Amino acid sequence: MDIVTSPTTPDGNPEMADAAPDPKDPPLIRREDYTPFPWLVPEVSLDFSLGIDKTRVKSALTVQRNARANRSDVLRLNGDGLTVAEVLVDGEAVNNWSMDGGDLMVPLREDSHLVEVTTEIDPAANSQLMGLYASNGMLCTQCEAEGFRRITFFPDRPDVLSTYTVRMKGSKEDFPVLLSNGNRTASGEGEDGTHWAEWHDPWPKPSYLFALVAGKLVANTDTFTTMSGRKVDLAIWVREEDLPRTDHAMESLKRSMKWDEEAFGREYDLDVFNIVAVSDFNMGAMENKSLNIFNTKYVLADEETATDGDYDAIEGVIGHEYFHNWSGNRITCRDWFQLSLKEGFTVLRDQLFSAAMGSEPVKRIEDVRVLRSVQFPEDSGPLAHPIRPDSYQEISNFYTATVYNKGAEVIRMMRTMAGEERFRAGTDLYFERHDGEAATCEDFVTAIEDGAGLDLSEFRRWYEQAGTPKVSAKLEHAGGTATLQLEQSVPATPGQPDKRPMPIPLRVALFDRTSGKHRGEQLLTLTEARQTFDFPGFDETPVLSINRGFSAPVSIEREVADDDLVFLAAHDDDPFARYEAMQDLVVGHLRGLLSGSVDGARRDSGRAAIGEAFRAVITDRELDDLMRGELLTLPGETYLAEQMLVADPAAIRAEREGLKAWLGQTLEGELVAMHQRAVTAPGGMSLEAKGARKLKTQALVYLAAGNPERAEAMAAEQYDAATTMTDRQGALMVLTSLQGPQRTHKLLDFYKRFKDNALVVDKWFALQASSLHPKVLEQVKALADHPDFTLKNPNRVRSLYMPFTGTAQGFHAASGEGYRMIADLILALDPLNPQTAARFVPSLGRWRRIEPGRSALMKAELERIARAPKLSRDTYEQVTRSLG
């Protein structure tokens, strides 16, 4: 499943919404308490009588005692908000069942039985968007992690694997398309305008991978022939008006299937692969076996309505969900503590795929930027947890950047230490050993260990310990030998005050100052708290390039002269290390200003060094424009805040914008020339064309800070001439932060052009909510009253309020009004959609790392949320952990 890395009055009556119960004292689920389920469920038959307001579900479960589990004479079937209509055991109606909370308890005496349960559900009332729910007249499902229990009573846990046969019956007019997992085995006409279809999935799967879709849909169809010659029918199902925007998704799917065969030897295993796009969806997409359900955001694209970033995201998410067919479906998780088993591995797979399809250096930089802006703050805050957590109250709260992105980095480190060929041997062994099983993270590490011939006994600490390791590096030179002193520490995190050293693979190179070359890259593995590495044969102190390619997800702390960073920015042959030198140059300068340790003269010299490095990047003819755009990107405010024990968001914004303005003024001529060159570049979707479009907006960003009037005119001209959403949105993004007349004119024009396209209207909301405009707080308030805003659609909620939480002048307003707005949002959204509500809590949970005045205001809003009655388990856990 892909995670998608809103005022106070909801649409409709919150009392009538699908509200979650008051958790009171939610139970703590511990990994150490895992025991196998007492009953196996090898076969499941489901019979659906479909309706938007009432769907009747009849389930038939073949159950057998599990010889590997403790004996139980009671079958516990999980349920959430379900009412029992009928229970049969071996064909006979029984009434000796009971309820334990939401769960159905059925006494069973023999070793095997057929248990049948009938329930009725109301998909239209399901505002949580978990289980079976209605979206724009269609029915669809979302069952990960625990949504299947909202459809029918079942042992809703990932280690219960079953083969499914599904029969659906419904109105042919309302539901002309009937889809489920596996292959369609039969279909026919019913009475009174109904029809039916049966689907069978031969591969055992857990309940969270069940899927059903019924509605008025049309398909973009194609075929793919696997490496063994199997012909697979492909279909992407959407509303009819969206069909023209599905070609990129289809091509991305076919590229994913081919790449997985070539890179990991994984072949698709059914005759059909379906994707359905849904506009109401909590996540990015879901990997249900053979029937992937996607947020429309990650399916629909054309150049007029989707940016280059959207195209890349669609390709990456399509790949991610397809790759789950093996790393998640054929081999699934034993329990939810093992979530990174499937998600961390699959994120790495989609990262490698995207790198192969585009620019590998730029993709690596983008991945690290996400890690630093989302996961590093998670690691240093109250919600820090290992990639394999030890406990939880609500599993949906652990679909985090730590589990996904850091999990991917940990597996990438194994790949770095083993090398590509040996790592492939390890993954081949993993797939061979555990196909058809519910496995653990330990199973994966052992397979890599055995297949690649590595000793990963100490490396397992990466799965056990939370926090971002800090590595201090000091290079000394004496007697012709360069000596690198490394020291590691892992900060204390909640529940883990003391940490042990972890193996940290660091790719390094030492550059000769005169030639600008190095003698070859080396892989050093830091295994102790302190280690020293000697490099003989240097007549003068070399320049250190460390953690090249971001070989380890750590924070490097070193004292480096500005001259050395400028040298690396100009000469380093590792693209990420070159980018890192630029980032370090800016971070060091701004951190000095924010700490008060830099006087006026050092401010001027620091800016001069940065300006020299930027000018060299702009004029370097050997750079491609995609990489040039990355090198010209300033460190984000969140990343800057992470460099300080206590951050002042307003001060960070002021210093960063001050530097941006200085660069815009000092390099105005070069930036205008760069923009003009990019304007004349050919269009299309080549890497060269994408790079040119990136540079256009990058130039405008700096010019807007240094010469707003000139930038306004250039941005308006770019907007009017735009033939792609990339150029149009880039120009509008710059204009939304300015205060000239073109801002209003272009925002109105943009809305009028695209008001019928929900995904583009989301962009319109997000651009305004994330702007640098001094009145962004008032603007977000007004947008919350806009007729197109609704709390019922997660995309719309996220588009307005998530960008707002990154604004210093809005969310971090000194009055605390921005914090109140988000707290009000959480309280209004929680009864409707707890998952979406809970994802806004971490923005307030950073209160300990913010200066005292704002910190107190943030904490007070968390305490106000905590006092609210009937909070969902999702929100309750996030708030209490943030305050704890």
N, C-alpha and C positions, 0 to 999 in steps of 0.2 A: 504494500500500500504506500502511496506517495503522500507525504504530508505537505500541506500548502505553506513551507519554506516554501457599537453601532448603536438618538436620545432615548429618553427614558420611557416613552410611551410606545409599546409594541403595536404592530398592526393586529387587530382583532382583540379579543378579550383574554387576558392572561389567565383568568380563572378557568377558562374553557380549554386552555392549551394542554398539551400532553406533558404535564408537570412531573418532575421527578420527586420522590418522597424525601422528607426530611431525613438526613442520614443519622441524626442523633450521634451515635458512636459507631461510625463505620468500622467494620472489622479490618484488621491488618492482615494481609495475606503475605506469608513468608515463603521464600524459596526453599528454605531448609525443611519446610513441612510437606513438601510434595510427596504424594503417594499415588500409585496408579489407580485408575477408576476400577471399581469392583466388577463392572460388566463391560463386555465387548459389545459393539453394535455393528456387526459386519454389513448389514443391509438396511437401507432406509427407503421407504416408499412414501411419497408426498402427493396428495391429491388436493388441488386448489380450485375452489369455485370463486372466481375473481369478481370483485366489485370495488369501486373507488371508496365507497362508504362502508361496505361490509364484504369481507372475504372470509370464506369458510375453509379451514385447513384440517385435513384428515391425515394424520401421520401413522405409519405402521413401521415399528422398529423390531427387527429381529435381534434379540439380546441373548448373550451367552456369558456364563460366569468367566471372569478373567483369572486364569490359574496363577498369574503372577501378582495378583493383588490380594489383599485381605478379604475374606469372605464377608458378604453382606446379604441379608435376606430382604433388603429394601432397595429399590431402584429410585435414585434421586434424579428427577428431570428438572433442569433449570427452567424457570419462567420469569418473565418480567411484564407485569400488567396484563396477564392472560387470565381468561375465565374458562374453566373446564366445562365442556358440553357433554362429553361422554368418554369413558375409559373402558376399554376391553382388554382382557388378557386371554390369549389363546382362543379368541372369537367369542368369549362370554363377557357380558357386561358385569362390571364389578363396582362395588361401592365402599370397599375397605381402604380406598386411597385417602390421603390426607394432604394438607398443605403445610409447608414450613416456610413462612415468609411468602415469597413468590414461587417457590419450588413445589412441584408435584411429587409426592412420595407414594410409590406403588409397591406393596409387599409382594415378593415373589419367592416361591418355595423350591422350584426345580432348577436345573442347571441351564435350561434354555426356554425361551418364551417368545411369543409374538405379542407385543404391547401396542395397542392402537389408542390414539387420543384425538379427540375432535375439539377444535377451538374456533372462535370467531374473533376477528380483529377489524379495526377501523383504520385503514391506511391514510385516509384524508385527515384524521386527527393526529397523526404521528409527526409532530413538529420537530422531534428530536432527530429525524432522518436516520434512525437506526432501526433495523428490521425491515419490514415491508411498508413502504410509504408511497404517497402520491406526489407526483411532480408534473405540473402542467398537463394534467389529464392522463398521464401514463402511470403505471405501477413499476416500481423498481425496489431493489434491496440493497442494504449495506449491513453486513453481518460481522465484520471485524471491528472490535475484538469480541464483543458479547452481544451482538444484535440478533443472532438466530433465536435466542430465547424470547424475543419479542414477536416471533412468528408462530412458534409451536414449542411445546415442552420437549426438552432434549438435554442430554449431558453436554452442555455447551462449553467444551474445553478442547484445546488443540490436539490432545493426545488420543482422542476417540476418533478413529478413522473408519469411514463407511463408504460403500458404493451407493449412489443415489439414483433412484428412478422417480421422475417427476411427471405428473399429469396436471395440465392446466386446462380449465374450461372457462370461457367468458364470452361476452358480447363480441361478435365479429365486427360490429361497427365501431365499438369503443376500443377494442384490443385486437386489431387485425394481425398484429405480429406477436407471437408467443415464443419467448426464448428462455432457455435454462442451460445448465452445464452439460458438457459432453456432446453427443450426437443425437439429432432428432431421429426417433425410431418409428413414430407413427403420428398421424394427424387425421382429422376428419371433421365433418359437419355435425352439429348437434341440433337440438330443437329450439324453436323460438328465436332464431337469429344468432345462436351461439355456435362456437366451434371449439375444437380442442387440439392439443398437441401433447405428445409424450417425448421426454428426453431421458437419455441414460448416460451416466458418466461411469465408465468402467474402472477409473482409477480411484482407489480409496482416498478420501479427503476428510479433513475436519469440517465441522459445521460452519466455521467462519468463512469458508470458501464457497458456500452455497450462494447461488444467484438466480434471480428470476426477473424478467422484464416483460411487460405487456403494454402495448400502446400503438399509437399511430406513428409509424416510423418508416423511413425508406433507407435503402442501403447503397453505399458505394462498395461494389464487389470486385474481387480480384482473386488470383490464385497464387500459391507458392509451392514449388516442388522441393522437397527436402533432399538432403544429401544421399538418402537411401532410395529416393524415387517416389516417396509418398506425395500425392497431390493433396494440398490443403486448401479448402475454400475459405476465403477471407471476406469479412463484411464489417463495415463501419456503419452503424445505425444511428440516424439523426432525424430531426424534424425535416420535412421536405424542403423548407426554405434554407436550411443549413447545408444541404447536400453539396453545393458547389465549393464549400470551404473544407472539404475532407480529403483532398488529394494528397496534401503534405503528410497527413496522419497515415494514410495508406502506404505511401512510400517509406515513411519512417518504420512502419511495422515490417515491411519486407526487408529493409536494411537490417533491422534488429534480428530477424530470423536467420539471415545469412551470416551476420557477424557472430552470433552465438555458436553457430556450427563451426566457424573457422577459429574463433578465439578460445572456446571452451569445449568444443566437441558435443554440444547439446542440440539435439534434434527434436522438433515438435512431434507430439505423440497422439494426436487425434486427427480426424478428417475435417474439422471445422474450427475456426477461430473467429469469435465475434467480439466487437467493441461497441458499446452503447454510450452515447454522450447524454448527460443529464445536467440540467441547469441548477438543480437544488442538490448540493452535495457537500458534506462536511470536509472532505479531504480532496486531494488532487485526483486520485484514481485508486481502483481496487482490482487486485489480480485474480479474482474468482476464476477457477479453472475453466478455461476456454470461453468464458463470457466476462471479459473485463468491462467494468463500469467506470466511466470517466466523467469528471467535471468537464463541462463544455470548454472551459478555459484551455484544456490540454488536448483538444481535438480540432477545433475550428480555426482556420487561418487562411487568409489571402493577404496580398501585399497592401491592400487598401485598409484593412482592419486589424492586422497583426504586425507587431514589430519584429525585427530580427531576433530580439530576445525571446519573443513568443514562439517563433519558429524553432529556436534551439530548445526551449523548454518542452514543447510538444514532442520533439524527437527524443529528448532525454526521458520523459515520463512514459511515452509509448514503449521505449526500450526497457525501462525499469519494470513495468508491469509484465511485459512479455518474458523478461529474464526470470521473473518469479516462477515461471512454469516449472523450472527445476530448482532454483534456490528459494524455496518457499512452499511450493505445491507438491512436487514429487517428494521432496524432503521438507517437512514442516517442523514446527517447534514443539518440543515436548510440553512446555508450559510457557506462559507469557513472559517469564523472566528471561527466556532465551530469545526474545524478540530480535535482538541484534544478529542472531544466527542467520535470519533470512534478510533483515533489512540492511544491516551493515554490509553484508556480502553483496547484496543486490545493488546497493548504492555504488559500491566500488565498480561493479560490472557496468552500470549505466554511465559512470564517469569515464571508464576506459572506452566504452562505445562512442560516447560523444566526442572524446578526444580524437578517436580514429576517424570520425566523420567530419571534423572541423579542424581547428587550430589546437594542437595539443598543449602548447605553452599557455595560451589564453584560457583554455578550459581549466588547467591546473590553477591558474591565478584566481579564476572565478570560484572554484571549489574552496580554496583557502580563504577567500574573502567571506564566503558564507560561514565557514567554520568560525572565523574570528569574530564576526559580527553577531552570531547567534549562539554558537556552542561555547565559546570561551566565556561569555558572560554567564551562561548556564552553569559552567564548571566553577565559577567563582562566587556564586550566589547561594541562597538558601535552598534552591531546588537541585543542587548538585547531586549526581548519582553516578555510579559506575555504568558502563555500557551493558553490564548484566546486573540489574538491580537486585537488592536483597529482599525488598518488601514493597508493597503498595497497598493503597486503599481502593483506587480506581485505575484500572489498567490503561484507560484512554489517556491518562496524564503522562504515560511513559512513551508516547509516540513523539520523541524528542530529538533535537539535534544531536544529543549525546549518543542515543541509541543508533540513529541513522548515520550522521556525518562523522562523528568520532569513531563509531563502529567501523565505518569504511576505512578511515585512516589507520586504525589498528591492523586491519587485514592487509592494507597496502604496505605497512611496515614488514609484515611477513613476506610479502612478494618482493620487497626491496632486499631483504636479507637472503632470500632463497634464490633470487633471479627468476626471470619469467618462465624458463623451461621447467625448473624444479617446482615452482609454484603450481604450474599447470599439472604436473604429476601429482601434487598433493590434492588439487581440486578434483582430478579424475578419480583418485582413490576415495575421496569423500562422497562423490556421487555414486560410486560403485558400492561402497559399504552400506550406505544409509538410504538408498532408494526405497521409497515406500514406507519410510519410518518417520516418527516424530522424534527428532534428535535434539542435542544440546550444543551449546557453544563449545563445551569440552570435546564433544565428538569431532567438531570441525577442526579445532586446534590439533588434536591428536592425528587426524588424517593429514594435515599439512606437515606435521612433525615427521610422520612416518613416510609420506610420499616424497617430501623434499629433503629428508635427511637432516633435519634441524633439531637442535635441543631447545625446546620452547618452555622448559620447566619454569624459568624465572619470568618469561614473557607473559605468562598467564596473569601476572599482576595487573596488566592493562585491563583485564576483564573485571578485576576485583576492586580496584582503587579509583575513586573519583578525583577530579581536579586536573588542571593543566600543569604538567611538569615545567619547572623553570630551569633552564640550563645557562649557567654563566660561563662565558668563554673568555680566556685571556691568552694572548699570543705574545711570547717573549722571544728575544733573539740574542744569542751569545755564542762566540766561538764557531761561527759557521753553521750553527744548528738553531732551527726554529722550534720552540717548545709550546705546545698548545695545552693549557690547563683547563679542564672541564670540571664543572661541579653541578650536580643536580639536586633539586628539592621538589617535593610535591606538597603544596599548601594543604593545611587542614581543611576538611569539609565536614558538613553535618554528619555526625555518627562515625567519622573517621579522623580522629585528631592526629594520629601518628601514621606515617607512610613509610614504605620500604622503597629502596631504589628500584627502578625498572630499566630493562634493556632499552636503550634509545639509539637507533641507527641514524647516524649523521653522515651525509655525503659532504665532503669537504674538498677544497682545492686551494693551493697557495700560489698567488700570482706574483710574478716578477714585475717590479715597478717599471723597469726600463723597457722591457719588451712588450709588456701588457699581456703575457701568456702565462699559462701554468704548465706543470709537468705531468699532469694527469690527475683525474679525480680519484679519491679514495673513500671507502666506506669504513667509518669508525663506528664501533658500537660501545657506547657508554653504559657500563653495567654496574658500576659502583657509585657511591656518593661523590667520590673524587677520583679522577684519573688524569694522567699526563701522557701525552703522545709527542714523540720527538721526530723532527724532519731535518736530517742533515743536508749539507750542501748548499746553504744559502749565504751568500756574501753580505747581503743586507736584509733587513726585516721585510719579509714578504707581506702581501695583503691577503687576509683570510676571507675566503668565501665559504660560508658554513650553512648547513641545513639546505643544501642545494636541492631544488625540486620539492622543497618542503618534505623532506624524507621522514620527518617525525612531527607529530602534532604537539609541539612544545613552544614555549616562549623563550627566545634566545635573548639573554642579557649580556651586553658587551659594551665596552667603551671604545668607540671608533671615531677617529678624527673625520671631520667633514670632508677633508681631501681624499681620504680612503674611500668614503662612500661615493663621492663624485667619480673616483677612479673605477669602482665596481659598476656604477651606473653606466659608465661608458665602455668598459672592457669585458665585463663578465660574460662568458659564453653560455652560461646557464640562464635561460630566460627568466625563470622564477627568481633566481638570485639577483639578477639585474633589477627586476621589479622590487625586490625586497630592499635593495640598497636605496632606491628612490624613496620607499616608504620610511625606512629608518632615518634617512636624512630629514624628512619632514617631521616625523614623530619626535625625534630628538630636539629639533628646533622648537616645536610647539610645546613640548613638555617642559622645556626650560623656561619658556615664557609664562606658562601657567603656574609653575612652581615659584616664580619670582626670582630665579637665579640668573636670569639673563638681563643685562643692562642694554641701553640703547645701542652702543657700539656693536655688541655681540648680536643684537637683533639684526642690525644692518648686514653684518658679515654672514649670518646664517641665511638671511634672505638671498644674499648675493650667491651663495653656494647653491641654493635651491634653484635660483634663476639660471645659473650656469648649466646645471644638470638638465633643466627643462628645455633650455635652448638647444642643447646638444641632441636631445631626443627629437625635438621638432625638426631639426635639420639633418638628422641621420638618414641618408638615402638607402641604407641597407635594411632598415627596419620595415616590416610590413605594417600597414596602418592599424590592423587589429591590435598588434602588440604595442604600437605607439600609443594607442588610446589607453591601454592599461597603464603604461609607464607615466602617463600624464594625469592619472587619477589620484587625487589626494586621499589619505587615510580617512575613513569614516569617523563620525563623531563617537559612535559606540566603541569602536576600536581604540580611539584616543582615550575615552573614559576608562577603558580597561587597563591603561598604563598607569593609572593613579589609584591609590588606596581610597581616596575620597574625591569625587569629581564634582565640578560645578558646571552643569550643562550650558548655562548662559555664557560663562567665560570660555568654554571650549568652542562654542559657536562663534563668539566674537573674534577669538584669535585665528581660528581656521578661516573665517570669512575675510579677516584682515589680510592674511597671507594670500588668499585667492584674489583679492582686489589688487594687491601689489603685483602679483604675477600678471593679472589682466592688463595693468597699466604698463609694466615694464616690457612685456612681450607683445604688446598690442599689434605691432606691425607683423610679427611672425605669426600670430594667431589669425589675423585677418587673411594673410597669404595662405595659411594652411586651410582655412575655410574655403577660400576661393578655389584652391586646387581640388579640394574634395568635391566641390559643386560640379566641377567639370568631369569627374570620374564617371565611367559607364555604370548603368544600373544593373539590376539583376540580383541573383542570390549567391554570387561567387564570394569567396572570402575577401577578395579585393574590394568588391562593392560594399560589403558589410563594413569593412574597415573604414572606407571613405565616409559612410553615413555616421559611424561612431565619431569620427573626427569633427564633422560638421557641428554636432551638438556639443562636443567637448570644447571646441573653440568658443562657442556662444556662452558656455557656462563661465569661463574666465572673463570674457569680455563683458558679460552682464555685471560681474562684480567690479570690474575696473572702469568701465565706460557704459553705464546703463543706457544712455540715449542711443549710442551707436548700436549696442546689442539689441535693443528693442526693434530698431529698424531692420537689422539683419535677420532677426528671428521672425519678424512678421513677413519678410520677403521669403524666407525659407518655408514658412507655413503655407503661404499662398502658392508657391511653386511646387509643393510636395506632391509626389506621385506614390509615396509609400507612407504607411503609418509610422515607420521609424523616424522619417524626417519630420512629419507633421507633429507627432507626439513630442519629439525632442525640442522642437521650436516652442511648442505650447508649454512644455515644462519650464523652459527659461522664462517665458512671458508671465507665468503664474506667480513667479517670485518678484516681478517688477511691479511698479505702481503707475505705469503709463497707460494711456487710453487703449493701446493695442491688447492689453491683457483682457479687458472686458469684451472687446470686439471678437477676439479669436476664441475665447471660451464660449460665447454665444454661438458662433459659427460652428464650432466643433460639436456642440450639443445638437444643433439643428441637423447637421449632416448625419449624425449617427444615433439619434434618439431611439431608433427602433432596433438597435443592436445592443443587447444587454452587456456583452463583454466590453464593448467600447465605452458604453456609459460608465461601467466600472472604472475604466481608465480616467474618465472625466472627473469622477469623484476623487480618485486617488491622487491625481495631479494637484488638485487644489488642497487636499488634506496634507500633502507632504511639502508644500511650498515654503519658501523662506519669507513669505509675505508677513509683515508685522501684525496683521490682523487675521492670521490663520485660525485662531481660536473662534472668533466671531463667524468666520466663513464656514467652519465645520458645523457650528450650531445651526446656521442657516441651511446648509446642505442636508442636515438631519430632518428638516421639515420639507424637503423637496418631494414632490409627488412621486418621483421615481425611487425614493429610498424606502426600504423595508427591512425590518428585523428578521423576516422569515427566510430570506435568502442569504446563506453564509457568504457567498462571493460579494454581495453588495455591502454586507456588514464589514467584512474585512477590507474592502476597497476604501471605505471612508475612515475607519477608526484605526486600523493597523498602521498606515503611514503616519497618521497623526501622532501616535505614541513615540515617533522619532523626532518630533519637532521641539527644539529648545524653547522657542517663543510661544508655543501653544501648549503642548502637554506639560512641559516644565515651567509654565508661567509661574512667577514668584507668588502669585495670589493663591495658588493651589486649585484654580478653577479647572485646569486641564485634568488634574487627578480626579476631581469630583466627577467630571464628565465620563471618564472611563469607569469609575466605580458605579455610577448610575447605569451605564451601559451593561455592566456585568450583572447587576441586580435585575434589570429588565429582561435581559436575554436568558438568564439562567433557567427560568421556568419553561422557556420555549425550546432552547437548544443548549443543554449543559456543556457539550463538548466545545462548541464555539465560544461560549461565555468563559470557560476556564482558560482558554488560550490567551485571554487578555490579562490574566492575573500577573504573570511574570513581569509585565511592564511596570507594575507597582511594587513588585517584590524586590526590586533593586534598591530599596530605600536605604539599606545600610551603607551603600557605596556612593551616596549622594550627600552633598553638603548639608549641615544640620537643619537649616530652615526648611528646605524642600523635603528632607528626609522625614521630619516630623509630620508634614502634611500627607506624604505618601502613606506612612504607617497608619495615620488616623483613618484614611479611606479604607485600608485593608481591615482595620478593626471594625469599621462600620459594616463592611460586607460580612464579616464573621458573625456579627450580631443578628443578621437577617434570619428570619425563620425559614425553614423548608429549603435550605440550600441543597443543591444536588451534591452527590458524592464527588463529582468532578471538581466543582468549584470549591467545595469545603476543604478537600485535601490540599489544593493549591494554595488557598488562603492560609490555612493553619500552618503549613510548612513554611510559607513565606514569613509568617510572624514568629515562628518557633525559634 
